């Protein structure tokens, strides 16, 4: 490259950068996003054309803008997608190939981050037929410079090959897949403003399919051909401007392409968009509330317009109308797999038909959504959904009937929320639509979490989902009035965000609803109790020793009877599972099930008799050991060293597994480490048997931390002859599917952990892992609470802090430093927060009162680091 070209490249880059900066400054003051994206597009057009001509390509090929750049709307850090169109006959010419390579290289040298493809017209058509993404990108093709004749040839060939019907079906299937990737909800706490349901991509899909069908290039064109009402046109334009402004500000704040509305960007995003807040709401809540309402509207508009376009593309199918059988369904029909109404003014004339719509929907499995006519009619009838409508006995009966349907309930409630009918029928629910949760283990807004929990309860009841939680499905199948648990799911978090205890506030809402809807006293009391106690079972299972008869007895007393216990168990499983895919795991499920079964025995009249339970566990363990040819006398020496607490805290399968590996190594001088696939189906179970020393737990934690394993549960036991027998449930990215790979990991853990425990070197320093982005944005105040138990044998140490790598290892080092032994550990990770409970031996703590204060102080420092 000659010196003049180098100078020009530098000059062009400086000019482009300066022009961009000027455009960004103007945008920040005006928030005129349309002007900015067009300016950026024109600047890029000019520079690309200049570079194209400098490389001598003007008369031999064609430069085409495609994708978002082809639309002429370029966001600050979006990809610049270009197509270099070559004549078929000279594509392989060496001189042309070199100049194309030179052009691409100069684009990058100038600072243009391009996404380039080099194709002939025939190759464009061939690839677009195979890949819907390519076909969509080429739909936006815009000539920049070069041979106009070649571009015209491409346009004619592309239009002939388009096939608007096939394109529509492919884009619809692609949208369904994309929505599924984002859990089919716009209400995640860190949504993608481009790709999530209700994001910019949903608006672009409307534009693409309408353009392919030759219905117009803009929303205004759709309005002119009668596919969009004036109200919908206004909403489309307003929400598009909002989402585009939001995305532009995101790019500028991050200094790169950033489409996820991350926690740490939400507050500055609100500030940059000039969104005012009051003392009762954080800036992040204000911006996200705006986003959720926009996304909700876009989701509905997308559904409406795609239905209308489909009716035009497939006119014959749209004429097929099927009546909905059943009394009271004369106003409803099925059209192309969606529920429709015969009169667009139905809800204005008969507001009681609003809720019947969702009842009919739930009762008709063949319909998958509501028609555009229904969505429009519901919007136009929103003023009819007032206090008088809510108190109408017909509507109350219909709402209860929807809740009690055997199928379609969760789908119906999702649509009721999307169309705002649910919020208008339940004003308390309307208050939590788009309400954020800053606890870092919920990944949905409050309203979406509630609907996820409702869905989970419903899945217990359906045959196709019984494989997920067979025990829950069995329990709910024998539960009188299972729809009561659906109502409890709907109300369990309905009072969040009001201040005060949401369980007690929700209890009052629950009583009011039950009274208004004619529920009897027995059912009302159960529902109010469930809402008030919905956090109790998970707290006991995850934070207390559920093998302690006193804990089980106290929990059983609070339950009162089997009906309350079963209802709370089902609601708790659905609730924990509905917080986040990361929070639920098989270990939490096992803890809840173990607590349920233990409590059920007590409620059934069985006293928590340690001696009888011990005998039963030992006999079951002996039976399993005999299957391995191990006679009873072989392990007597081992079992003599284990106290009652050890047996009561293990399953018979665990006892047999540990005995099988240790019965002939009772006084081993070397550490013994054994691992196996976890019996509960996830991760590994690791057992460590070692002559007791000051810091075995800290060394074990250090090993797991160093290799990226997470500890779900730790059971620490000291034998009568001074050996530590500890078992751990662990998981981690190293644990992958495939038997052979698992066997390698098991052997590696056994070998390396044995070596780590044999090593007498000082404990390695824990890695001070950085807090996650979410934890830095919404920090959790570390808390340490230590109290002795009633018998003075142990101290319960409760720890709460933001999660980070090496945290448990750091805690164990502090305890080892002061020679405080751990009796058991309950490790509980809730998203980005840890809630650990350790049971400490009181030997040293009881003798030295000052040690407790010193320990709490040092632990707080460790948690805060």
N, C-alpha and C positions, 0 to 999 in steps of 0.2 A: 504494500500500500504506500502510495506516494505521500510526501510530507504535507501537500495541500489537502489531501483527503483526511489525514490525521487531524489537521487544524480544523477542517470543517466539522468533523465528528465531535471534537471537543466543544466547538462553538454551538453546534446544534444541541448538544446535551445540556450546556449551560442555559441556552435559550429556553429549552423545554422545561427545565427545572424551575427557572424563574417564572415562566408563564403559569406553570402549575401552582407554584406558591401564591402567586397573585390571585388565581382562581379560588384557591382554598381560603384565603383571607376574606375574599368577597362572600364566599359561601357562609363562613362562620358568622358574618354580620347579618346576612339576609336569610339564611337557611333555604335559599332557592335551589333546590336539588336538581330540578330539570335543567336550569341554566348551567350548573356546574358540569353535569354529565355530558351535556352537549359540547361545552367548551373543551373538556378533556378529549372528547372524541375528535373534535376538529383539529386540536393541536397534534394529536397522534396521526390523523389523516395527513396533515401537512408534512410532518417529519418522515413518515413512511414513504410518501410520494417522492420526497426529496432524495431519500436514500435509494429508492428504486431507480430513479433516473440516473443518479451518480454511478450505479452499478451497470448501466447500459442495458436494462431489461425492458424498457418501455415498449419496444416494437416486437418483442419476441415472446412475451408471456403476459399474464394478467394477474394483478394483485387484487384480492377480494377480502373484504372484512366479513367475518362470519360470527355467529353466536351473539352474545350481548354487545360486543363491539359493532357487529353488523347492524344492530338496531340503532346505532348512533347514540347509545347511552352507556358511557364508560364510567364505572365507579373508580375512586382513587387508586385502589390496589388490585383491581380485577385483572384477570388474564386478558391479554390482547390477542384474540384469536384471528389468525389470517390464513387464507388459502392461496397458494401460488399455483395458478392454473396454467398448465403447459399444453401446447398443441401436441396431439398424439404422435405425429410423425417425428418430432425432433426432441422427444423427452430425454433420450439417451445421449444427446449431443454433449460432448465433453466440455466445450467452451461454455455452453449454457448452464450446465451443472455447476461449474466453478463459480459462475457469476451469482447463481442462486445461493450457493454456500457463502459467498462473500456478503451477499445482502443480509442473510440471516445473522452472520457474525457481527456485521455492523449495527444491526438492530440492538443486539445485546450489549455491544460496546457503548452505544448511545444511552443505554439505561432503559430500553424498552423490553419488558418481560413478555415476550411473545410466545404464543402457542401456535406453531406453524405446521402446515401439512402441504405436501407437494403432490399434486395429482393431475391427471388428464380428465376430460369430461367423462369419459367412459368409466374411469376408476371412481370418480365421485358418485356416479349413479349406482355402480356395483356395490360400493361400500355403504351407501345410504340405504340400499335395500336390505343389507345384512344387519345394520346397526342403527337403531332408532335415534341414538344420541347424535350420530353423524347426520342423519336425515334432518333432525331438528336444527342442528347448527347451520346446515346449508340453507334451511328455510329463511334464515335471516341474512342471506348473502347480499352484500352491497359492493358495487364496483368502486375501487379506489383509483386505480390507474392501469395502464397497459392496453392490450388489445380489446377494444369494445366488442368486436365481432365474436371473439372467443367467449366473452362473458354472455353475449346473447345466445350463442349456441348452448352454453351451459344452462341458461335459464329455461330455454325451450325444452331441453332434454329432461331437466329436473321436474318441470311442471307436468310433463307427460307421464313421468314415472311416479309422481307423488302418491296417487291413490288416497284421497282424503278419508275414506272409510277405514282403510287399514291403518292410516296414520292416527286417526282418532282412537281406535281400539288399542293400538300399541302405546299411545301416550297415557291412556286411562290405566292400562296394566302397569306401566312404569310408575305412575303416581301412587297406585295402591302399594307397590313395593316400597317406594320412598316413604310413604306415611308409616308403613309397618316398621321401617328402620328407626323411626322416631316415636315408637310406641303408640302410633295413631292418635296422638294428642298434641295440641299446640301449647298445653299447660305444663310443660316441664320447666324447672326453675332456671335452667340455662338453655333456652331454645336457640335453634339456628334460624335467624331471621330470613334466611334465603330458602333453606331446604325443608324445615319443619312444616307440618300441616298448618295452613294459615299464613305461610310465609310468602315471599315474593315469587317463588317458583310456582305456587298455585295460581297466581295472577298471570304469569307467563304462559302456563298451560292453556288458559282461556284464549290468550292472544294467538298462540301457535295453532290450535285446532281451528279457530275461526279464520285465520289467514289461509290455512291449508284448504279449508272448505270454501274459500273465496267469498267469505261473508264480510270481510273488512279487516283492516290492520289495527284499528283502535277500538276502544270501548264505545266511543261516540258512534262509530260505524255500526256496532251491534245495536245501539239504541235506535238508530235510524231505520234498521230493518226489522225492528219490533222484538228483538230478543232480550233487550234490557229496558227496564222501566226507568223513568227519570230519577226516581229515588235510588234505584240500584246503581245507576250511572254516577250519581253524586257520591255514593258510598265507595264505589270502586276507585274513583279518582282520589277521594280523600284518603282512603287506606293505602293506596299505592304511594301517594306522596309521603305519608307518614313512614311507611316501611323503607322507602328509598332514602329518606332523610336520616332515619335511624341507621341504616346500613352505611351510609356515607360517613356519618359521625363515628361509627365504630371503626371504620378503616383509618380515619384520621387520628383517632385516639390511640389505636394500637400501632400505627405506623407501618402497617402491613395489611394483607387481606385477612379480615377477621369478621366472620359471619355469626359466630356463636356469641350470644349476649352473656358473657361470662360475669360471674359475681363481682369481680374486682373492677369491671368496666361499667356496671349499672349506674352507680352514683355519679361518676364523671359524665356518663352519657346523658343523664337527666339534666345535669348542669349545662352541658354543651348545647342541648336542645331547648334550653330556657324553660324547662318544666318546673314550676314552682311547687313547693311542698309546705306543709304546715307542721307544727310541733308533734302531731300525733302520728305522722308517717315519715318513714325514711325516704330519701330521694330514690333509692332503688325500688321501693314499693310503688312510688308514683309512676315511674317510667314503665315498670313491668305491667302495672294495671292497664295502662294505656295500650301496651303491646298486646296483652291478652284479649282485650276487647276488639282490637283491630284484627287479630288473628282469627278470633271467633267469627267475625263478620266475613272475612275473606273465605274461610272454610265453607260457610253457608252459601256465599255468592258463587264460589267455585262449583259447588254441587248443583245449584240452580242453573247456571249457564251451561254447564256440560250436558245436563239433561235436555235443555232447549236445543243445543247444537246437535245432540244425538237424534232428537226427534226430526230435525231437518235432514240429517244424513241418512236416516233409516225410516222414511215416512211410512212404509208399509207396516213395519213392526209397531210403530207408535200408534197405529190405528187399532191394534189388537187390544181390546178391553175385556177384562174378566171381572164379573161381579164377585163381591166378597160375600160368601154365605153367612147366615146367622141373623138372629133377630136384632134390629137396631142398626144394621150395617148398610141400609139402602143408599146412604149418601156416598159410600166408598167403593172404589174400584181398584183393580190392579192393572197397571199399564207398564209394560217393559220391566217388570220386576220391581217396580216402586209403587207405593200406595198413593192413590190420587183421590180427589173429590170431584163430584159431578158439578158442583156449583162453587165458583170462586168466592161468592159472598156468603158461603155457608156459616162461617164462624161469626160474621157480623149479625146474621139473622138468628143463629142458634149457638150462643157461646158455650153451651154445655157439650157441644160436639168437639170442642178443642181437646179435652182429655180423652174422649172416646177415640179420637184419632190414634192415640198412643196405645190404647187398649186393643184396638183392631190391629195395629202394627204388631204388638206382642203376640197376638193370637194367630197371625198369618205368617208362617215360617218362610213362605215363598217370596215375600217382599223384603228387600234389603235396605231400602231407604224411603224417604218421603219425597213426593214430587215437588217440582219447582212451584206448582200452583199452591200446594199446602204451605210451603215455606213463606211464600208471599202473603197468603191469606192469614197465616199466624202473625206476621209482622203487622199487617193492616188492622188486625183485631187486638193488638196489644193493649189498647185502652179499655177493652172489654174485660180484661183480666184484672179486676179490682177487688176490693174487700167483699163486695156483694157476691161476686163470682166465686171467690174462695170459700165463702160461707154457705154456698148453695149445697143442700144435702145430696143432690144428684152428682155434683162434682166430687164431693167427699167420698161417696160410694164408688165412683169410677176410679179415683186415686187408689183406694184400698184394693179394688179389684185388679188394677195393674200390678200392685205389689204382690198379689197372691197368685199370679199366673205361673203355670208350671214351666213355661219357656218364654224367652224374649224379653225378660224384665230388664237386664242390664243394657241391652241394645236400646230399649225404649227410653230408659233414663238418660242415656248418652244423648239421644236426639232431643229429649225434653230440655236438657241443659243447653245444647247447641242452639236451640230455637228460643231460649230464654223463658220457656213455659215453666220449667221447674222453679226458677227463681221467682217467678210471679205468683206461683201457687204457694211456695214456702218462702216468705220474705226473709227468714233467717238464713236460708240457703243463698239468697241473692247477695247477702252481705259478704259471703266468703268466696264468691266467684272471682278468680284472679288474685286471691289472697296468698301472698308469699309465706313461706315457712323458713325461718333462718336457723333451723336446728341442724342442718348439714347432713341429716340422714334421710329426710324426705326429699324426693327428687321431683315432686309434683306440687302444684298449688293445692290449697285445701279442698276446693271443690272437686278437682280431678282425683285427689287421693281418696276422697269419700266414694266417688264412683268406682274407683279401682277396688276398694274394699267390698263394695256392694257386688261388683262383678265376681270377686273371689268367693264370696258366700254363695252366690248363684252357681258357680262352677262346682261346688260341693254337691249340688243337687242334680246335675246333668250327667247322664250316662257316659257321654263321650269324654268327660273329664275326670271320671272316677279313678283313673290310673295315677293322677297327680297326687291326691291325698286320700288314699283308700279308707283310712281310718276315719277321717272327717266325713267322707261320703257315707260311710256306714252309720255314723252317729246321727247325721242329719236326716237320714232316711227313716230313722225310728223316733225322731223328735216331733212332738206334738206341735203343730202350727210352725213349721220352719220359716215361714214368711216373717215371723216376729224378729228373727235374727237379721233379715234384710232391712227391716225398719230400724233396728239398732245400728246397723252399719250406716244408714243414711243420716242418723243423728249423732253418731259418736263424737265427731269433731266439728259439729255445726256451729259451735259457739267460739271457735278460735278467733283470735284477733280482737276480742271485745275488751280485754283486760280481765284480770281475775282468773279463777279456776274454770277452765272451759268445760271440765267434766260436770261440775255443779251447775253451771249456767246451762249447759246442754240438757241436763236432767230436767230442769224447769221447762225447757222447750219441748222435751219429750212428753212430759205430763200434759202439757197444753194440747199437743197434737193428739194424744191418746183420748183425751176427754172430748175433743171436737169430733173425733172420728168414731166414737162409740165403742171403744175397746173396754172390756170388762176389767174389774179391779185387779184380778190376778195377772192378766197380761200387762196391764199398765205398770204394776209394781215391778214385774220382770224387766220391762223395757227401761224404766227409769233407773233401776239398779244396774243394768248393763252399761248404760251411758255413763253413770257415775263411777263405775268400777272398771271401765274398759282397759285401763293401764295396769291394773293390779296383778294379773296373772303373769304378764311378761316381766314385770319387776321382780316378783318372787322367784320365777324360774331362772332369771338371768343374774340376780344379785344375792340370792340366799342359797343356803345348802339344803337342797330339796331331799337329801338323804337323811336329814335330821328329823326324827319323829315329831319333835316339838314344832318345827316349821310347818310340816304337813298338817298337824293337828290344828294349828292356829289358822292356816289357810282354809281347811275344811270347815272350821267354825264360821268363817266369814262367808263361805259359799252357802251354807245352810242345807241345801239338798242337791240331788243329782241334776235336776232340771236347770238350776242356776249354774252349776259347774259346767255342764255340757254346753249351754248357751254361751258362757263366757269363753270357754276353750275354743269353740268354733269362731267366735268373733275375733279373738286374739290372734289365731293363726291367719285369718283373712287380713287383719289389720297390719301385722308385722310384714306379711308378704306384700302388702300394698304400699309400703313406704318407698321401697327402692329394690330393684333386682339385686343390688349388692348387699343389702342388709339381711335378707332372708338366706339362710343356709340350713342344711340338714341337721347340723348340731343344735341350732335353736329349735328346730322342729322336735328333735328328740327330747330336749329339756322340757318343753311344754307338754309333750305326750307323757313323759315320765311323771311330771307333777300331776297331770290329770288322772293317771292310773292310780298313783299313790293316794290321792285325795278321794278317789272313788271308792277305794277299799275302806277308808275310814268312814265315809258317809254310808257305806253299805253295812256298817256294824262291826267291821274288823278293826280291832284296836291296833295301833302301831306298836306291836309287840316285837321288840328287837330280837328276842331269843327265838321265836317261831320263824321270823323272817330269815334269821341267820341260818337256822337248820335247813330251811327250804333252799336257800341259795347254795349252801354247801353240798346238799344232796344233788341238786341240778349240776353243779360243777363236777362232782364225782362221776356222774353219769357220762358227762362229756369226756372226761379224762380216760375213762375205761375204753372209750372208742379208739383211743391212741395206744391201748395196751399198757397203760400205767396203772398199777394197782394202788389201793388206798394207802398202804403202809409206806410207799415210796416218798410221799410228800408230807408225811406227818411232821418231820422236823421243820419244814418251811412254814406250815400252817400254825405251828406252835408259836412262831415269832410274829404272827399277824393278829392284831386285836380285832374286836367286833366291828369297829368303825371302818376298817379296811374292807371287810366283806360287804357291809351294808352300802358302801359307796360304789360298788362295782356290779356289773351284770355278771351272771353265771358264766357267760362266754368269755368275758374279760378275765375272770378268776381262773378259768381253765387254761386260757392262753398264757397268762403269766406263770401259772404253776408249771405248765409243760416245759417252759424254758428255764425255770429257776430251781426246780425241786432237787436237782443234784448239784447245785452251786450255792448252797445256803451260806457258806462262809468264804465265798470267792474273794481273793485279794484284788482281782482286776475288775474294772467296771464292766457291766454287761448291758448292752444296748440291743434291743429288738424292735423291729418296725414291721408293720403290716398295713394293707389297705384298710382304711377305716371301716368298721362294720356298719356305720350309718350311711356309707355310700359316697362320701367326699373326703379327699385328703388322705392323710396317713395317721395311724395311731402309733406312737413311739413310747416304749417303756425303757426306763433306766433304773438299774439296780447297782448301787455303789455304797461302799463303806462310808458312813456319814462323815462329812467334813464341813468346813465353814461356808463354802460358796458353791455347792453343786448346781443349785437352781440358777445362779447368776451365770455360771459357765454354760449351762444348757441353753439359756436364753440368748447368750452371746453367740453361740453357734447358729441357732435358728435365725437370729437377726442378720448375721453375716451372710447367710445363704438365701435370704429373701423369703423365709417362711413366716407365716402368721400363726400365732397360737390362739386357737379357739377356746381351749379348756386345759387346765392343768390340775392334776390330782396328786398331791404330795403326801407321802406316808413314811413315817419312821418306824422301823420294826423294833421289836423288844430287844434285839441284840445289836442295835445301833447301825442299821443299814437304811439308806434312803431308797424307797421304792416309789418312783414317780412315773405317771403316765401323762402323755400330752396328745391332744388332737391338734394337728397342724395342717395348714394348706399353704399353697403358694404357686407362683407362676411356673415353678419347676415341675409341679405335679400335673402331668399331661395324660391324655387318654392313651390307651394301648398297654396291654399287659407287659410286654417286654420292656418298655421304657419305665414302667412303674417298678419292675423288678430291679432294674439298674439303680433307680433312685433309692429304693429300700436298702439295697446292699451298700450304697454310697453313704447313706445316713448312718447306718450301723457302724461302718468302719471309721468314718470321720469323727462322729460324735464320741466314740470310744477313745480315739486318739486325743481329742480335745479334753476329755475328762482325766486322762492319764497324765497329761502335761501338767507339770507343777509350776509352770511359769505364772507370773502375776496376771490377773484378769486383763484382757484387752480392753482398751477404752471403747465405749460404744460410739458408733457413728452418729453424729448429731444431724439426723436427717432434717431437711428443710420442711417447713409446714407447707401443705398444699395451698394452691391459689385460693381455694374456697375458704380454708381456715384462716388465711391472712386477711381476707376480706371481712369475714364474720368470726373474729377470734372468740374462743371459749375461755372464760375465766377459770384457771385451774383451781380445783378444790380437793382438799384432803380432809377426811373425817375419820377419826379413830376412836372407837369405844370398846370397853371390855364387855364380854358376854355375862349373862347372869351368874354363871358358875365361876367366873374369874379364870377359866382355863385358857381362853383365847381372847385376842383383840380383833375386832373386825375393822379392816382398813379399807375405806371406800375412796376411790380416786376418779376424778373426772378431768379431762383435758382434751385438747386437740390432738388428733393422732399424728404420729410421725415415726419414721424409721428409727429403731433403737430405743423407743420409749420404755418398753418393758425391761429391756436389758439395763437401762439406766436406773430404773426403780429397784431392780434386784441387787444392783451394786450397792445402793444406799443401804438396803437392809443387811446385806452381807457385811458391810463395813462395821455395823453395830451388832453383829452376831445375833440378829433377829431371824428366827427360823419361820418358814412359811409352812403352814399346815395344809392349806388348799388355796387354789386360785381360780376365780371365775373371771375369765377374760371376755369382755363384751365390747365389740367394735360396732358402732352405729354410724355408718357412713364415714364422716371425717372426725367423729368424736369417739373417745373411748370412755367406757364406764366400767372400770375394773373393781372387783371386790376380792381382797386377800384376807385370809384368816391366819393371823400371826400367833405363834406360840407366846404365851404370857410370861415365860420363865424370866427373861431379862427385863421386859417392860414392867412387870409387876414389882420387881425389886427396886427399880430406879424410876421414880415418877418424872424426873427431869428428862429422861431419855425420850419419853413420848413427845414432849414439846420440841426437843431437838430433832427428832425423826420427822415430825410433821413439817418443821421449817425447811429441812434439807430436801424433803420430797417436793414441797412447793417450789423450791428453787429449781429442782430437776425438771419438774413439769413445765415451768415457765421458760426454761432455757431456749 
